[in-house]
Amino acid sequence: METNKDIEQLLLSIQKAFDVLVEKRTDFEAKDVKEALQGSVKTQTTLLSFVDEHISELSTHEGIDMSKSSVWTYRKIRKNLAEFIGEKYRLTDLAFGQLTEPFISDFHHYLLDEKGFSSGTITIYVSLFKKMCRIAFERGLCKNLLFAHYRVGTPRVTTPKALSMSDFIKIRDVELPEDKPRLSVSRDLFLFACYAGTAFIDTVSITKANVKVLEDGDKWLIYNRKKTGTLARVKLLPEALELMAKYEDGARDTLFPLLSTNRVRIDLITICKLAETSKTYSYHSGRHSFASLITLEAGVLISLKNIRQFWEIEPAWIPWLGHIAVCYHLMLKQHSH
């Protein structure tokens, strides 16, 4: 469905570019349509080059009427824009003429689903991005006021879809085509999120050096989160250790092969279809389901006292996990009656 939508959008954009050239009443070729569609990079200011220029301007005001943290925020937006453009468009930059209305919504979802940023952070990033686009329009760098009507509130999918045990088993056990080995890798990365609760960027970045054996013989994953830099400690379940052993490679430092978030997202759509799950899940759904699915469904009683011992990643999750534990306990009690 998303592919059809993208194709329809592209066809509409091509027709629009064609109509503009026809109105000029001059001869034109296919390359002229292409340049009118995409916006010639040679003649148009590109998005990231403008952002760089804007950040340079703001830097001159740092310490005067612009705080250091504000400039840092703009740099973070620039970094995430570059990564988003690279993953979605396979390009290093885009001309303003190439930007269409779905761009900002896709960027919004990227920050939410792939980067896992909080709604507050996303609101700031998207609002400032819109502000930069407005400044570019006011300076005559783009013909249209882009994204003026986009509401910065949370997009339609505000929280990861909860992964049920039945769907988890279907994804884990479904037979995948042997001629598409990458699907198996994407599934294993997703399963590791279910077993260890790690964010995608951390899963593909952690190395053998991050695996520590404590005095009691248990293996723990100890690393600094890419998103926040905070120390994370995850006690590795047997299933997680099996996946790590499966991909052990002396020629590679990382525990798992590197795949892009976009590639895994697309693969998970295919996997969910093959597994005939009730919903289509994202990687973040697996991570989000770590506590409730793997620990509670497995019959592990979690108390507020031992949560930090088992999973020392985000203290903010502790009240949430405690709530789940209470609900689960009441559910079992009701079932026993």
Protein Blocks (a to p, Z undefined) as FASTA:
>chain_A
ZZmmmmmmmmmmmmmmmmmmmmnopacdfklmmmmmnopaklpccfklmmmmmmmmmmmm
goilocfklmmmmmmmmmmmmmmmmmmnopabdcfklpcfklmmmmmmmmmmmnopafkl
mmmmmmmmmmmmmmmmmnopafbdghklpcfbdcfblbdcdddfklmmmmmmpccdfklm
mlmmmmmmmmmmmmnopafklmmmpcfklpccdfkopacdddddfklopacdddddfklm
mmmmmmgcfkbmbfbdcddfklmmmmmmmmmmmnopabdcdfklmmmmmmmmmmmmnopa
cdfklmmmmmccblmlmmmmmmmmmmmmmmmmmmmZZ
